[in-house]
Amino acid sequence: MWKTCLRWASSHRKLVAGLIVAAALIALNAVAFMHAWAMTHFVRGGTRTASPEALSRLQKVKLLVTGVKVPKPVNEHSPASLGLAFETHRLAGDDRDELEAWYVPREPSRGLVVMFHGYASCKSEILREAAAFHELGFAALLVDFRGSGGSSGSTTSVGVFEADDVERVWEYVAERWPREPRIMFGQSMGGAAVLRAVAVHELRPDALIVECPFDRLSSTVGNRFTAMGLPSFPLAQLLVFWGGVQQGFNGFGHNPAEYANLVTVPTLMLHGDQDPRVTLNQAQSIFDNLAGAREFEVFHGAGHESYVARDAKHWNRVVRQFLDRQEQP
């Protein structure tokens, strides 16, 4: 039987080669489809897959086969854990996801900072930043994106539909606190969502502060494969394609570097020069395209992390000076 198969294959080499290529493409797309689903659909409970840099070679091989595991982010602390009074606000969704937010008041107040967290995170992860803004004289509204923390849902679009959440919160804030100067703060994916919301929904905050946003969805996905020691092409492109198909958007059009062309409000960008998720050059491409007044501050030695947690003195000085300048006539 084997000899018969070999003779047939030998006499149909082009067909066999085509079948092998087709099978490889199908397998590659199946793996990409599975990874895209795993990265955008949170699971109940369990332990989150470690970052690529923390995995052994064997664990990386296993990850390629099984995909990542990302439990729905849970708020493990509240503003009370930092001695801050707060109120819980809920934005009813009707046919949309319900969003949960914490309002941290400040009297007297210089304004309100509306805060958005990163990918696979939640609002309790930006409590340090909220406390820092409070010290600087600002009230804060910390928001859980759809699928995260106290908000309903269990999926993420890595900033695309989260920009719609930003718009909803912005309308709520304008209604609830109409006289307050309003600043938007976004970290990582939250920064990308804020930039998209300002560009696409034409929001006009008094200022923006964004930390380590990615320039393009395809490039930040590619950086994850690079961190695993794998070629980013065509794996990153396939993952972005299938993620977009699953969620109903064009992943290749999700580019904060392009949104920046429509951002005319004063913007402070903060970035770490050792960030493995978003390179300094990629962050620079966003900054270079910003259409309004802009400032860029590099945190030397910092990766993709909370900069106030890494160097509070540096963060406070830069943010304070930026916000002080926004109050000058």
RAFEN-V519084 format. One record per residue. N is the residue number from 1. RES is the residue in three letters. SS is DSSP state (2 for helix, 1 for strand, 0 for the rest). NEAR is the number of other ideal C-beta (glycine too) atoms within 8 Angstrom. Layout:
BEGIN
n=N res=RES ss=SS near=NEAR
n=N res=RES ss=SS near=NEAR
END
This chain:
BEGIN
n=1 res=MET ss=0 near=4
n=2 res=TRP ss=2 near=5
n=3 res=LYS ss=2 near=6
n=4 res=THR ss=2 near=7
n=5 res=CYS ss=2 near=8
n=6 res=LEU ss=2 near=8
n=7 res=ARG ss=2 near=8
n=8 res=TRP ss=2 near=8
n=9 res=ALA ss=2 near=9
n=10 res=SER ss=2 near=7
n=11 res=SER ss=2 near=6
n=12 res=HIS ss=0 near=8
n=13 res=ARG ss=2 near=8
n=14 res=LYS ss=2 near=6
n=15 res=LEU ss=2 near=7
n=16 res=VAL ss=2 near=9
n=17 res=ALA ss=2 near=8
n=18 res=GLY ss=2 near=8
n=19 res=LEU ss=2 near=8
n=20 res=ILE ss=2 near=8
n=21 res=VAL ss=2 near=8
n=22 res=ALA ss=2 near=8
n=23 res=ALA ss=2 near=8
n=24 res=ALA ss=2 near=8
n=25 res=LEU ss=2 near=8
n=26 res=ILE ss=2 near=8
n=27 res=ALA ss=2 near=8
n=28 res=LEU ss=2 near=11
n=29 res=ASN ss=2 near=10
n=30 res=ALA ss=2 near=8
n=31 res=VAL ss=2 near=9
n=32 res=ALA ss=2 near=13
n=33 res=PHE ss=2 near=10
n=34 res=MET ss=2 near=9
n=35 res=HIS ss=2 near=11
n=36 res=ALA ss=2 near=13
n=37 res=TRP ss=2 near=11
n=38 res=ALA ss=2 near=11
n=39 res=MET ss=2 near=12
n=40 res=THR ss=2 near=12
n=41 res=HIS ss=1 near=9
n=42 res=PHE ss=0 near=13
n=43 res=VAL ss=1 near=10
n=44 res=ARG ss=0 near=7
n=45 res=GLY ss=0 near=4
n=46 res=GLY ss=0 near=7
n=47 res=THR ss=0 near=5
n=48 res=ARG ss=0 near=9
n=49 res=THR ss=0 near=7
n=50 res=ALA ss=0 near=6
n=51 res=SER ss=0 near=6
n=52 res=PRO ss=2 near=8
n=53 res=GLU ss=2 near=6
n=54 res=ALA ss=2 near=5
n=55 res=LEU ss=0 near=11
n=56 res=SER ss=0 near=5
n=57 res=ARG ss=2 near=6
n=58 res=LEU ss=2 near=6
n=59 res=GLN ss=2 near=9
n=60 res=LYS ss=2 near=12
n=61 res=VAL ss=2 near=8
n=62 res=LYS ss=2 near=8
n=63 res=LEU ss=2 near=12
n=64 res=LEU ss=2 near=8
n=65 res=VAL ss=2 near=6
n=66 res=THR ss=2 near=6
n=67 res=GLY ss=0 near=10
n=68 res=VAL ss=0 near=9
n=69 res=LYS ss=0 near=11
n=70 res=VAL ss=0 near=12
n=71 res=PRO ss=1 near=12
n=72 res=LYS ss=0 near=10
n=73 res=PRO ss=0 near=11
n=74 res=VAL ss=0 near=7
n=75 res=ASN ss=0 near=11
n=76 res=GLU ss=0 near=4
n=77 res=HIS ss=0 near=7
n=78 res=SER ss=0 near=9
n=79 res=PRO ss=2 near=13
n=80 res=ALA ss=2 near=8
n=81 res=SER ss=2 near=7
n=82 res=LEU ss=2 near=10
n=83 res=GLY ss=0 near=4
n=84 res=LEU ss=0 near=10
n=85 res=ALA ss=0 near=6
n=86 res=PHE ss=0 near=11
n=87 res=GLU ss=1 near=6
n=88 res=THR ss=1 near=9
n=89 res=HIS ss=1 near=10
n=90 res=ARG ss=1 near=8
n=91 res=LEU ss=1 near=11
n=92 res=ALA ss=0 near=5
n=93 res=GLY ss=0 near=9
n=94 res=ASP ss=0 near=4
n=95 res=ASP ss=0 near=3
n=96 res=ARG ss=0 near=7
n=97 res=ASP ss=0 near=10
n=98 res=GLU ss=0 near=10
n=99 res=LEU ss=1 near=15
n=100 res=GLU ss=1 near=14
n=101 res=ALA ss=1 near=14
n=102 res=TRP ss=1 near=15
n=103 res=TYR ss=1 near=11
n=104 res=VAL ss=1 near=14
n=105 res=PRO ss=0 near=9
n=106 res=ARG ss=0 near=11
n=107 res=GLU ss=0 near=4
n=108 res=PRO ss=0 near=5
n=109 res=SER ss=0 near=11
n=110 res=ARG ss=0 near=10
n=111 res=GLY ss=0 near=11
n=112 res=LEU ss=1 near=14
n=113 res=VAL ss=1 near=14
n=114 res=VAL ss=1 near=15
n=115 res=MET ss=1 near=16
n=116 res=PHE ss=1 near=17
n=117 res=HIS ss=0 near=17
n=118 res=GLY ss=0 near=10
n=119 res=TYR ss=0 near=8
n=120 res=ALA ss=0 near=9
n=121 res=SER ss=0 near=12
n=122 res=CYS ss=0 near=12
n=123 res=LYS ss=2 near=17
n=124 res=SER ss=2 near=10
n=125 res=GLU ss=2 near=10
n=126 res=ILE ss=2 near=16
n=127 res=LEU ss=2 near=14
n=128 res=ARG ss=2 near=11
n=129 res=GLU ss=2 near=12
n=130 res=ALA ss=2 near=17
n=131 res=ALA ss=2 near=11
n=132 res=ALA ss=2 near=13
n=133 res=PHE ss=2 near=13
n=134 res=HIS ss=2 near=13
n=135 res=GLU ss=2 near=7
n=136 res=LEU ss=0 near=11
n=137 res=GLY ss=0 near=8
n=138 res=PHE ss=0 near=14
n=139 res=ALA ss=1 near=14
n=140 res=ALA ss=1 near=15
n=141 res=LEU ss=1 near=15
n=142 res=LEU ss=1 near=14
n=143 res=VAL ss=1 near=14
n=144 res=ASP ss=0 near=14
n=145 res=PHE ss=0 near=14
n=146 res=ARG ss=0 near=14
n=147 res=GLY ss=0 near=12
n=148 res=SER ss=0 near=15
n=149 res=GLY ss=0 near=11
n=150 res=GLY ss=0 near=8
n=151 res=SER ss=0 near=13
n=152 res=SER ss=0 near=7
n=153 res=GLY ss=0 near=7
n=154 res=SER ss=0 near=8
n=155 res=THR ss=1 near=10
n=156 res=THR ss=0 near=13
n=157 res=SER ss=0 near=10
n=158 res=VAL ss=0 near=13
n=159 res=GLY ss=0 near=14
n=160 res=VAL ss=0 near=11
n=161 res=PHE ss=0 near=9
n=162 res=GLU ss=2 near=16
n=163 res=ALA ss=2 near=14
n=164 res=ASP ss=2 near=9
n=165 res=ASP ss=2 near=15
n=166 res=VAL ss=2 near=16
n=167 res=GLU ss=2 near=11
n=168 res=ARG ss=2 near=11
n=169 res=VAL ss=2 near=14
n=170 res=TRP ss=2 near=15
n=171 res=GLU ss=2 near=8
n=172 res=TYR ss=2 near=10
n=173 res=VAL ss=2 near=12
n=174 res=ALA ss=2 near=9
n=175 res=GLU ss=2 near=6
n=176 res=ARG ss=2 near=6
n=177 res=TRP ss=0 near=9
n=178 res=PRO ss=0 near=6
n=179 res=ARG ss=0 near=3
n=180 res=GLU ss=0 near=9
n=181 res=PRO ss=0 near=9
n=182 res=ARG ss=1 near=13
n=183 res=ILE ss=1 near=16
n=184 res=MET ss=1 near=16
n=185 res=PHE ss=1 near=17
n=186 res=GLY ss=1 near=18
n=187 res=GLN ss=1 near=16
n=188 res=SER ss=0 near=16
n=189 res=MET ss=2 near=17
n=190 res=GLY ss=2 near=18
n=191 res=GLY ss=2 near=16
n=192 res=ALA ss=2 near=15
n=193 res=ALA ss=2 near=17
n=194 res=VAL ss=2 near=17
n=195 res=LEU ss=2 near=17
n=196 res=ARG ss=2 near=15
n=197 res=ALA ss=2 near=14
n=198 res=VAL ss=2 near=17
n=199 res=ALA ss=2 near=12
n=200 res=VAL ss=2 near=9
n=201 res=HIS ss=0 near=11
n=202 res=GLU ss=0 near=6
n=203 res=LEU ss=0 near=10
n=204 res=ARG ss=0 near=5
n=205 res=PRO ss=0 near=12
n=206 res=ASP ss=0 near=9
n=207 res=ALA ss=1 near=13
n=208 res=LEU ss=1 near=16
n=209 res=ILE ss=1 near=14
n=210 res=VAL ss=1 near=15
n=211 res=GLU ss=1 near=14
n=212 res=CYS ss=0 near=15
n=213 res=PRO ss=0 near=18
n=214 res=PHE ss=0 near=14
n=215 res=ASP ss=0 near=13
n=216 res=ARG ss=0 near=11
n=217 res=LEU ss=2 near=13
n=218 res=SER ss=2 near=11
n=219 res=SER ss=2 near=12
n=220 res=THR ss=2 near=13
n=221 res=VAL ss=2 near=12
n=222 res=GLY ss=2 near=11
n=223 res=ASN ss=2 near=13
n=224 res=ARG ss=2 near=11
n=225 res=PHE ss=2 near=12
n=226 res=THR ss=2 near=9
n=227 res=ALA ss=2 near=10
n=228 res=MET ss=0 near=10
n=229 res=GLY ss=0 near=5
n=230 res=LEU ss=0 near=8
n=231 res=PRO ss=0 near=5
n=232 res=SER ss=0 near=10
n=233 res=PHE ss=0 near=7
n=234 res=PRO ss=0 near=6
n=235 res=LEU ss=2 near=12
n=236 res=ALA ss=2 near=14
n=237 res=GLN ss=2 near=9
n=238 res=LEU ss=2 near=11
n=239 res=LEU ss=2 near=13
n=240 res=VAL ss=2 near=14
n=241 res=PHE ss=2 near=11
n=242 res=TRP ss=2 near=13
n=243 res=GLY ss=2 near=13
n=244 res=GLY ss=2 near=13
n=245 res=VAL ss=2 near=7
n=246 res=GLN ss=2 near=10
n=247 res=GLN ss=2 near=11
n=248 res=GLY ss=0 near=5
n=249 res=PHE ss=0 near=10
n=250 res=ASN ss=0 near=6
n=251 res=GLY ss=2 near=11
n=252 res=PHE ss=2 near=10
n=253 res=GLY ss=2 near=6
n=254 res=HIS ss=0 near=15
n=255 res=ASN ss=0 near=10
n=256 res=PRO ss=2 near=16
n=257 res=ALA ss=2 near=11
n=258 res=GLU ss=2 near=7
n=259 res=TYR ss=2 near=13
n=260 res=ALA ss=2 near=14
n=261 res=ASN ss=2 near=8
n=262 res=LEU ss=2 near=9
n=263 res=VAL ss=0 near=14
n=264 res=THR ss=0 near=5
n=265 res=VAL ss=0 near=11
n=266 res=PRO ss=0 near=13
n=267 res=THR ss=1 near=14
n=268 res=LEU ss=1 near=15
n=269 res=MET ss=1 near=15
n=270 res=LEU ss=1 near=12
n=271 res=HIS ss=1 near=14
n=272 res=GLY ss=1 near=15
n=273 res=ASP ss=0 near=10
n=274 res=GLN ss=0 near=7
n=275 res=ASP ss=0 near=14
n=276 res=PRO ss=0 near=8
n=277 res=ARG ss=0 near=11
n=278 res=VAL ss=0 near=14
n=279 res=THR ss=0 near=7
n=280 res=LEU ss=2 near=9
n=281 res=ASN ss=2 near=6
n=282 res=GLN ss=2 near=14
n=283 res=ALA ss=2 near=16
n=284 res=GLN ss=2 near=9
n=285 res=SER ss=2 near=10
n=286 res=ILE ss=2 near=15
n=287 res=PHE ss=2 near=11
n=288 res=ASP ss=2 near=6
n=289 res=ASN ss=2 near=10
n=290 res=LEU ss=0 near=11
n=291 res=ALA ss=0 near=8
n=292 res=GLY ss=0 near=9
n=293 res=ALA ss=0 near=5
n=294 res=ARG ss=1 near=10
n=295 res=GLU ss=1 near=9
n=296 res=PHE ss=1 near=10
n=297 res=GLU ss=1 near=9
n=298 res=VAL ss=1 near=8
n=299 res=PHE ss=1 near=14
n=300 res=HIS ss=0 near=6
n=301 res=GLY ss=0 near=6
n=302 res=ALA ss=0 near=12
n=303 res=GLY ss=0 near=8
n=304 res=HIS ss=0 near=9
n=305 res=GLU ss=0 near=8
n=306 res=SER ss=0 near=11
n=307 res=TYR ss=2 near=13
n=308 res=VAL ss=2 near=11
n=309 res=ALA ss=2 near=7
n=310 res=ARG ss=2 near=10
n=311 res=ASP ss=0 near=9
n=312 res=ALA ss=2 near=9
n=313 res=LYS ss=2 near=6
n=314 res=HIS ss=2 near=9
n=315 res=TRP ss=2 near=14
n=316 res=ASN ss=2 near=12
n=317 res=ARG ss=2 near=8
n=318 res=VAL ss=2 near=11
n=319 res=VAL ss=2 near=13
n=320 res=ARG ss=2 near=9
n=321 res=GLN ss=2 near=8
n=322 res=PHE ss=2 near=13
n=323 res=LEU ss=2 near=13
n=324 res=ASP ss=2 near=8
n=325 res=ARG ss=2 near=8
n=326 res=GLN ss=2 near=11
n=327 res=GLU ss=0 near=7
n=328 res=GLN ss=0 near=5
n=329 res=PRO ss=0 near=1
END
